[in-house]
Amino acid sequence: MTALPGRRASAESPAGAPDGLPGPGRFAHLQPADGACLMEAAALLASGRFTDTPAGTHPALAALARVVNDTVSDGARHALWPLAADLADARPAERGYGPLLVGTVVDAARRVCPASRRLARHGRACRRRTERLARAPAAGPAGRVADLLWWRGPGRRHLEHALRVLCAAPDADDRLSLLLRQAVAQARGRAGGRAPSGEVHCNR
């Protein structure tokens, strides 16, 4: 993703955000002086590197956060900015987390389009994979390759389709903001971190 020409993020840090972060803005940025997306802010907090794919964030969660950041209004983005600190350390090790998160996003999209057979199929596929991996032994090299192939193939496609549905909803700001807050709390809980107080537990 590239930054929009001539677009600069606000220099004012949102209330509740960690000190020293660049101002929030849409899309990726070349340097912190131009602002930062939510994942770039998380990477700065985690390692000081300016990237939107920090190692401490599960790739499915990072993909969700990037779409939410780039879609919601400026006001909603400012309200989500304090999540950067929790996204910096949100990578559950369990193999079933990826399909669990994608299935959660698909279920949210089905509430927008309950008659969608495609979303229903994607939701069933995610649930089956989550259940299968919950019973599977720890991943060896073959398992890690299989998980990567799933994420780069059907997992990413399921997530992107569900997010397109959610982004087109008339109340997309509210739906996407709540979804990301719930996803971050869930990931932090599964990674052993402490979910932010007041949170609901539940493209690249």
BELLIN-V728333 format. One record per residue. N is the residue number from 0. SS is DSSP state (hx for helix, st for strand, lp for the rest). PSI is psi in degrees with one decimal (none if undefined). Layout:
# BELLIN-V728333
((N SS PSI) (N SS PSI))
This chain:
# BELLIN-V728333
((0 lp 149.7) (1 lp 154.4) (2 lp 149.2) (3 lp 135.3) (4 lp 133.5) (5 lp 0.4) (6 lp 126.8) (7 lp 141.6) (8 lp 161.9) (9 lp 139.5) (10 lp -8.3) (11 lp 127.5) (12 lp 135.2) (13 lp 151.3) (14 lp 136.2) (15 lp -8.0) (16 lp 149.6) (17 lp 145.5) (18 lp 150.1) (19 lp -0.1) (20 lp 149.3) (21 lp 164.5) (22 lp 148.4) (23 st 141.2) (24 lp 167.4) (25 lp 152.0) (26 lp 179.5) (27 lp 159.6) (28 lp 153.0) (29 lp -33.2) (30 lp 157.6) (31 hx -27.8) (32 hx -21.7) (33 hx -2.4) (34 lp -172.9) (35 st 148.5) (36 lp 173.4) (37 hx -40.2) (38 hx -31.9) (39 hx -38.3) (40 hx -41.3) (41 hx -41.1) (42 hx -40.3) (43 hx -41.0) (44 hx -34.8) (45 hx -43.6) (46 hx -7.4) (47 lp -4.2) (48 lp 147.3) (49 lp 93.3) (50 lp 157.2) (51 lp 16.3) (52 lp 64.5) (53 lp 146.4) (54 lp -24.1) (55 lp -0.9) (56 st 131.5) (57 lp 137.4) (58 hx -34.2) (59 hx -39.6) (60 hx -39.8) (61 hx -39.4) (62 hx -42.3) (63 hx -46.7) (64 hx -37.8) (65 hx -43.6) (66 hx -44.1) (67 hx -47.4) (68 hx -42.5) (69 hx -13.9) (70 hx -40.8) (71 lp 166.0) (72 lp 167.1) (73 hx -41.1) (74 hx -43.4) (75 hx -37.7) (76 hx -43.5) (77 hx -39.9) (78 hx -29.1) (79 hx -12.5) (80 hx -38.7) (81 hx -16.4) (82 hx -15.7) (83 hx -39.3) (84 hx -36.5) (85 hx -33.1) (86 hx -25.4) (87 lp -21.6) (88 lp 70.5) (89 st 72.2) (90 lp 83.0) (91 lp 140.8) (92 lp -19.6) (93 lp 140.5) (94 lp -28.4) (95 lp -3.7) (96 hx -41.3) (97 hx -56.0) (98 hx -28.3) (99 hx -46.2) (100 hx -45.1) (101 hx -41.4) (102 hx -35.5) (103 hx -41.3) (104 hx -41.0) (105 hx -42.3) (106 hx -38.0) (107 hx -38.5) (108 hx -33.6) (109 hx -25.2) (110 hx -21.8) (111 hx -42.3) (112 lp 75.2) (113 lp -20.0) (114 lp 0.1) (115 lp 114.7) (116 hx -33.5) (117 hx -46.0) (118 hx -37.7) (119 hx -43.2) (120 hx -43.9) (121 hx -40.3) (122 hx -43.0) (123 hx -41.1) (124 hx -41.2) (125 hx -41.3) (126 hx -41.6) (127 hx -43.4) (128 hx -41.3) (129 hx -46.5) (130 hx -40.6) (131 hx -42.7) (132 hx -25.9) (133 hx -27.6) (134 lp -5.5) (135 lp 151.9) (136 lp 171.0) (137 lp 143.9) (138 lp 129.8) (139 lp -166.8) (140 hx -41.8) (141 hx -39.6) (142 hx -39.2) (143 hx -38.5) (144 hx -42.4) (145 hx -41.5) (146 hx -40.3) (147 hx -42.4) (148 hx -37.9) (149 hx -44.5) (150 hx -40.2) (151 hx -11.9) (152 hx -105.4) (153 hx -35.7) (154 hx -48.8) (155 hx -40.1) (156 hx -41.9) (157 hx -44.9) (158 hx -46.1) (159 hx -39.9) (160 hx -44.9) (161 hx -39.2) (162 hx -33.4) (163 hx -39.5) (164 hx -45.5) (165 hx -39.0) (166 hx -24.5) (167 lp -5.5) (168 lp 146.0) (169 lp -26.7) (170 lp 43.0) (171 hx -39.4) (172 hx -50.5) (173 hx -44.7) (174 hx -47.0) (175 hx -39.6) (176 hx -46.1) (177 hx -41.9) (178 hx -44.3) (179 hx -40.9) (180 hx -43.4) (181 hx -40.8) (182 hx -40.5) (183 hx -44.2) (184 hx -42.0) (185 hx -45.1) (186 hx -42.0) (187 hx -39.6) (188 hx -40.5) (189 hx -23.9) (190 hx -3.3) (191 lp 1.6) (192 lp 172.8) (193 lp 122.5) (194 lp 144.7) (195 lp 142.1) (196 lp 139.7) (197 lp -5.4) (198 lp 155.5) (199 lp 131.6) (200 lp 149.8) (201 lp none) (202 lp 138.4) (203 lp none))
